[in-house]
């Protein structure tokens, strides 16, 4: 029974992270021939007030890499661009597909677009080098830095069998050279399961970094590994966390702000780094909860310039309330800090309000 409860908690945590801290309900289910389909999504208002400087993007989220140290505060903004809509369908043969989009960049974009059959998935969805097991709910759309894996969607071919999944993905590269190129895909593997009072996930990614300017060329092997876990101490209290290490794959170290590799003379040298998260959720009853989440990243300073980001961290404390089914409201305080290789550091604070209506 405890294991079943934990699996349900893990699924709920994933839904919270993907849909913005409120349960997903399929209000529009329909059948056409041998196809069962549903339309889902939500409408969301996000409002933020930046105390120190304006960090808000199109959905009022913040990134520590955007801190400039301007100390010009008092920035208010509001947006409904995070609102999204999606369609899921399954036919009588077990073929599934999912199309989903939102308005986060300021115009409509594809989030998910894939089909799957008997464990084989093809299209765009969450990277296989990713997990929500260790995620703690935040109102901020970006969430904590250092989270487990890539934390975004990418084109891929994936095979899943039991708790194991393997994929060939579009590589996410950031080589510090105008002559950079991707010569191989990214290869990933992930294991995710639960046992007793714990949920856990571990993943790995391998890819190649390359550059070729017509005169000189070089390549390196980049890789990353992560582990994430959640533990339900009681029906009221849970803790979650993740650790992530990369070498030549800093795009897979969430919001680290670094490049995968840099050209030194004619040689390509990898950047390495690590990150971690820790969070807790406390259910207060009556559909309300308090969540605290912390994240950090740090890069090896061997190949960094004085003005390059060496470390990031952020912290969120929020209160979320579900007054009725499919409606979530919440307030959140966020703290962000960015440190350069030179040792110079800047921080910023902000508060946020969100209201979300799911269908």
C-alpha positions as CSV (number, residue, x, y, z in Angstrom):
1,X,0.0,0.0,0.0
2,X,2.8,2.4,0.9
3,X,4.5,1.7,-2.4
4,X,1.3,2.4,-4.4
5,X,0.8,5.6,-2.5
6,X,4.4,6.7,-3.3
7,X,3.9,5.9,-7.0
8,X,0.8,8.1,-7.0
9,X,2.8,10.8,-5.2
10,X,5.6,10.6,-7.8
11,X,3.0,10.9,-10.6
12,X,1.4,13.9,-8.9
13,X,4.8,15.6,-8.4
14,X,5.5,15.2,-12.1
15,X,2.1,16.6,-13.0
16,X,2.7,19.5,-10.6
17,X,6.0,20.3,-12.3
18,X,4.7,20.0,-15.8
19,X,1.3,21.7,-15.4
20,X,2.2,24.4,-12.8
21,X,1.3,23.1,-9.4
22,X,-2.3,22.1,-9.9
23,X,-4.0,18.9,-10.9
24,X,-4.8,18.2,-14.5
25,X,-8.4,17.3,-15.3
26,X,-9.7,16.2,-18.7
27,X,-12.9,18.2,-19.1
28,X,-13.3,17.5,-22.8
29,X,-13.2,13.7,-23.4
30,X,-14.6,12.4,-26.7
31,X,-14.5,9.4,-28.9
32,X,-14.2,9.3,-32.7
33,X,-14.4,5.9,-34.3
34,X,-11.8,3.8,-32.5
35,X,-10.0,6.8,-31.1
36,X,-10.3,8.0,-27.5
37,X,-9.2,11.6,-27.1
38,X,-9.1,14.4,-24.6
39,X,-8.4,18.1,-24.7
40,X,-6.7,19.5,-21.6
41,X,-4.8,22.6,-20.5
42,X,-5.1,25.6,-18.2
43,X,-5.4,29.4,-18.1
44,X,-2.9,31.0,-15.8
45,X,-2.1,34.5,-14.5
46,X,1.4,35.1,-13.1
47,X,2.2,38.4,-11.4
48,X,5.7,39.3,-10.1
49,X,7.4,42.2,-8.2
50,X,11.1,42.4,-8.5
51,X,12.6,44.1,-5.4
52,X,16.1,44.7,-6.7
53,X,16.1,44.6,-10.5
54,X,13.9,43.4,-13.3
55,X,14.4,39.7,-13.8
56,X,11.0,38.8,-15.2
57,X,10.6,37.1,-18.6
58,X,7.5,36.7,-20.7
59,X,5.9,34.4,-18.0
60,X,7.2,36.5,-15.1
61,X,9.8,33.9,-14.2
62,X,13.4,34.7,-13.2
63,X,16.9,33.3,-13.9
64,X,20.0,34.1,-11.8
65,X,22.0,34.4,-15.0
66,X,20.0,37.6,-15.7
67,X,21.3,39.4,-12.6
68,X,23.2,42.5,-13.6
69,X,23.6,44.2,-10.2
70,X,21.7,47.3,-11.3
71,X,20.0,47.6,-7.9
72,X,17.1,49.4,-9.6
73,X,14.0,47.8,-8.0
74,X,10.3,48.2,-8.0
75,X,9.5,46.3,-11.2
76,X,6.0,44.9,-11.4
77,X,4.7,42.7,-14.3
78,X,1.8,40.4,-15.1
79,X,1.4,37.8,-17.8
80,X,-1.0,35.0,-19.0
81,X,1.4,33.7,-21.6
82,X,2.1,30.4,-19.6
83,X,-1.5,29.3,-20.5
84,X,-1.5,26.1,-22.5
85,X,-3.6,23.6,-24.4
86,X,-3.0,20.0,-25.5
87,X,-4.7,17.0,-27.1
88,X,-4.0,13.3,-26.2
89,X,-5.5,10.4,-28.1
90,X,-5.2,6.6,-28.1
91,X,-6.6,4.3,-30.8
92,X,-7.8,0.7,-30.5
93,X,-4.4,-0.7,-31.4
94,X,-2.7,1.1,-28.5
95,X,-1.1,3.8,-30.6
96,X,-0.9,7.1,-28.6
97,X,-0.1,10.7,-29.6
98,X,0.2,14.0,-27.7
99,X,0.2,17.5,-29.1
100,X,0.6,20.4,-26.7
101,X,1.6,24.0,-26.9
102,X,1.7,27.2,-24.9
103,X,2.4,30.9,-25.3
104,X,5.4,31.2,-23.0
105,X,7.8,32.8,-25.5
106,X,5.2,35.4,-26.4
107,X,3.8,33.5,-29.3
108,X,2.4,29.9,-29.6
109,X,5.1,27.2,-29.4
110,X,5.1,23.4,-29.6
111,X,5.9,21.8,-26.2
112,X,5.0,18.2,-26.9
113,X,4.5,16.5,-30.3
114,X,5.0,12.8,-30.3
115,X,3.5,9.4,-30.9
116,X,4.2,6.1,-29.1
117,X,3.5,2.4,-29.6
118,X,4.7,-0.6,-27.5
119,X,7.4,1.4,-25.7
120,X,8.7,3.2,-28.8
121,X,8.3,7.0,-28.8
122,X,9.1,9.3,-31.6
123,X,8.8,13.1,-31.6
124,X,9.4,15.9,-29.2
125,X,8.8,15.6,-25.4
126,X,10.8,15.8,-22.2
127,X,14.4,14.7,-22.6
128,X,15.1,11.2,-21.3
129,X,17.9,12.8,-19.3
130,X,15.4,14.4,-16.9
131,X,13.4,13.5,-13.9
132,X,10.6,15.1,-11.7
133,X,11.0,12.6,-8.9
134,X,13.2,15.1,-6.9
135,X,11.3,18.2,-7.9
136,X,9.5,20.5,-5.3
137,X,6.6,22.6,-6.6
138,X,7.4,26.3,-7.3
139,X,5.3,29.1,-8.7
140,X,8.2,30.3,-10.7
141,X,8.1,28.6,-14.2
142,X,11.9,28.0,-14.2
143,X,12.1,26.5,-10.8
144,X,15.4,25.8,-9.0
145,X,18.8,25.7,-10.6
146,X,20.7,22.4,-10.7
147,X,17.5,20.4,-11.2
148,X,17.9,16.8,-12.3
149,X,18.8,16.7,-16.0
150,X,17.9,18.9,-19.0
151,X,14.5,20.0,-17.7
152,X,13.2,20.7,-21.2
153,X,11.7,19.1,-24.3
154,X,13.7,17.9,-27.3
155,X,13.2,15.8,-30.5
156,X,14.1,12.2,-29.8
157,X,13.6,8.5,-30.5
158,X,13.0,6.6,-27.2
159,X,12.5,3.0,-26.1
160,X,11.1,2.2,-22.7
161,X,10.9,-1.2,-21.1
162,X,9.8,-1.4,-17.5
163,X,11.8,1.1,-15.4
164,X,14.5,1.6,-18.0
165,X,14.4,4.0,-21.0
166,X,16.9,4.7,-23.7
167,X,16.9,7.5,-26.3
168,X,18.7,9.1,-29.2
169,X,18.1,12.9,-29.0
170,X,18.8,16.2,-30.7
171,X,22.0,17.3,-28.8
172,X,21.8,20.4,-26.7
173,X,25.3,22.0,-27.3
174,X,26.9,25.3,-26.4
175,X,30.5,25.2,-27.6
176,X,32.2,28.6,-27.3
177,X,33.2,28.9,-31.0
178,X,31.5,30.3,-34.1
179,X,32.7,27.1,-35.9
180,X,30.9,24.8,-33.5
181,X,29.0,21.9,-34.9
182,X,27.0,18.8,-33.8
183,X,28.3,15.7,-35.4
184,X,26.5,13.1,-33.3
185,X,23.2,12.8,-31.5
186,X,23.0,12.7,-27.7
187,X,22.5,9.2,-26.2
188,X,20.7,8.8,-22.9
189,X,19.7,6.1,-20.4
190,X,17.4,6.4,-17.4
191,X,16.2,4.2,-14.6
192,X,13.2,5.3,-12.5
193,X,11.2,3.4,-9.9
194,X,10.0,3.3,-6.3
195,X,10.4,1.0,-3.3
196,X,8.9,1.3,0.1
197,X,8.8,4.9,1.1
198,X,11.1,6.1,-1.6
199,X,11.0,7.1,-5.2
200,X,14.3,7.3,-7.2
201,X,15.7,8.0,-10.6
202,X,19.1,7.9,-12.2
203,X,20.2,8.9,-15.7
204,X,23.2,9.4,-18.0
205,X,23.8,11.3,-21.2
206,X,26.8,11.1,-23.7
207,X,27.4,13.4,-26.6
208,X,30.2,14.8,-28.8
209,X,31.4,18.4,-28.8
210,X,33.1,19.6,-32.0
211,X,34.4,22.6,-33.9
212,X,35.8,22.9,-37.4
213,X,36.8,26.3,-38.8
214,X,38.2,24.9,-42.1
215,X,41.8,25.1,-40.8
216,X,41.7,23.6,-37.3
217,X,39.2,21.2,-35.8
218,X,38.9,19.1,-32.6
219,X,36.3,17.2,-30.7
220,X,35.7,16.0,-27.1
221,X,33.4,13.6,-25.4
222,X,30.8,15.2,-23.1
223,X,28.7,13.3,-20.6
224,X,26.5,13.8,-17.6
225,X,25.0,11.8,-14.7
226,X,22.2,12.6,-12.3
227,X,20.4,11.0,-9.4
228,X,17.1,12.1,-7.8
229,X,15.0,10.9,-4.9
230,X,11.9,11.6,-2.9
231,X,10.9,10.3,0.5
232,X,7.4,10.5,2.1
233,X,8.1,10.8,5.8
234,X,4.4,10.9,6.5
235,X,1.1,11.8,4.8
236,X,1.9,15.4,5.7
237,X,5.6,15.8,5.2
238,X,8.0,14.9,2.3
239,X,11.5,15.7,1.2
240,X,13.0,15.6,-2.3
241,X,16.4,16.3,-3.9
242,X,18.7,15.7,-6.8
243,X,22.4,15.7,-7.7
244,X,23.8,16.3,-11.2
245,X,27.4,16.2,-12.6
246,X,28.5,17.1,-16.1
247,X,31.7,17.2,-18.1
248,X,31.4,18.8,-21.5
249,X,27.6,18.9,-21.1
250,X,26.7,22.1,-19.1
251,X,23.5,22.6,-21.1
252,X,22.3,19.5,-19.2
253,X,23.2,21.2,-15.8
254,X,20.0,23.2,-15.4
255,X,20.5,27.0,-15.5
256,X,24.3,26.8,-14.9
257,X,25.0,29.5,-17.4
258,X,28.1,27.8,-18.8
259,X,29.2,26.5,-22.2
260,X,30.0,22.8,-22.8
261,X,33.5,23.5,-24.1
262,X,35.8,26.2,-25.2
263,X,38.6,26.5,-27.8
264,X,42.0,26.9,-26.2
265,X,44.5,27.6,-29.0
266,X,43.5,24.9,-31.4
267,X,42.3,22.4,-28.9
268,X,38.7,22.0,-27.6
269,X,38.5,21.8,-23.8
270,X,35.5,20.6,-21.8
271,X,33.9,22.6,-19.0
272,X,32.7,20.6,-16.0
273,X,30.3,21.3,-13.2
274,X,27.8,20.0,-10.7
275,X,24.5,21.0,-9.2
276,X,22.0,19.9,-6.6
277,X,18.6,20.6,-5.2
278,X,16.8,20.0,-1.9
279,X,13.2,20.7,-1.1
280,X,10.3,19.9,1.3
281,X,6.5,20.0,1.1
282,X,4.2,20.3,4.1
283,X,0.5,19.7,3.6
284,X,-1.6,21.9,5.9
285,X,-5.0,20.4,5.0
286,X,-7.9,22.1,3.3
287,X,-6.1,22.0,0.0
288,X,-3.1,24.1,1.1
289,X,0.6,23.5,1.4
290,X,3.9,25.1,2.1
291,X,6.9,24.3,-0.2
292,X,10.6,25.2,0.3
293,X,13.0,24.5,-2.6
294,X,16.8,25.3,-2.9
295,X,19.1,24.8,-5.9
296,X,22.7,25.5,-6.8
297,X,25.2,25.0,-9.6
298,X,29.0,25.5,-9.7
299,X,31.4,25.2,-12.7
300,X,35.1,24.3,-12.6
301,X,36.9,27.7,-13.1
302,X,39.8,26.2,-15.1
303,X,38.5,27.4,-18.5
304,X,36.3,30.3,-17.3
305,X,37.0,34.0,-18.0
306,X,36.7,36.4,-15.1
307,X,33.3,37.6,-16.4
308,X,31.9,34.1,-16.8
309,X,29.4,32.7,-14.3
310,X,31.0,30.2,-11.9
311,X,28.1,29.6,-9.5
312,X,24.3,30.1,-9.3
313,X,21.8,29.5,-6.6
314,X,18.2,30.2,-5.8
315,X,15.7,29.6,-3.1
316,X,11.8,29.6,-3.1
317,X,9.3,29.6,-0.3
318,X,5.7,29.4,-1.3
319,X,2.2,28.9,-0.1
320,X,-0.3,27.1,-2.4
321,X,-4.0,26.8,-2.0
322,X,-6.6,24.8,-3.9
323,X,-9.9,26.3,-2.9
324,X,-11.9,24.0,-5.3
325,X,-10.9,21.3,-7.7
326,X,-8.9,22.5,-10.7
327,X,-8.1,25.9,-9.2
328,X,-4.8,26.8,-7.6
329,X,-3.7,30.1,-6.1
330,X,-0.4,30.8,-4.5
331,X,2.2,33.4,-3.3
332,X,6.0,32.9,-3.4
333,X,9.2,34.6,-2.3
334,X,12.3,33.9,-4.5
335,X,16.0,34.7,-3.8
336,X,18.6,34.5,-6.6
337,X,22.4,34.8,-6.6
338,X,25.0,34.8,-9.4
339,X,28.8,34.6,-8.8
340,X,31.4,35.2,-11.5
341,X,34.8,33.5,-11.8
342,X,36.4,36.7,-10.6
343,X,34.6,36.3,-7.3
344,X,32.2,39.2,-7.8
345,X,28.6,38.2,-6.9
346,X,25.2,39.8,-7.1
347,X,21.8,38.8,-5.7
348,X,18.1,39.7,-6.2
349,X,14.8,39.0,-4.5
350,X,11.3,39.0,-5.8
351,X,7.7,38.0,-4.8
352,X,5.2,36.3,-7.0
353,X,1.4,35.6,-7.2
354,X,-0.2,33.0,-9.5
355,X,-3.8,31.8,-10.2
356,X,-4.3,28.8,-12.4
357,X,-7.6,27.3,-13.7
358,X,-7.2,23.7,-15.2
359,X,-9.5,22.0,-17.6
